[in-house]
């Protein structure tokens, strides 16, 4: 198994660092705005998030919270596909703006790395864009 590190783009959001941190540090926030037809596939608490998708259960748990600057998540639940750590870095720019950056560290065997390699960077950047759009009050994307 080899350690794979994927660092996403750093994006600016029009929210203070405190608000960005609050939005993502409580994992139950993720289920609040889901459409009704998807709510039965998600179980969220302040510390854990489990999603049922295509017969697979994917879960994360908050492993570290450094107020207004860092969130670290790790796998959670009975079906852990591979070991990983997911980091969210938040930096204050001023009272109304912050930056957001995602980073993934995963232990992948060669087959998984070949299958997922380039898709991981695309996925991290897409997730970053969606988070930024939501924080900036934009829909779609």
Beta strands, then each sheet from edge to edge (+ up, - down):
strand 1: 2-7
strand 2: 11-13
strand 3: 42-44
strand 4: 48-53
strand 5: 56-66
strand 6: 70-75
strand 7: 84-94
strand 8: 97-108
sheet 1: 1+ 8- 2+
sheet 2: 1+ 8- 7+ 6- 5+ 4- 3+
end
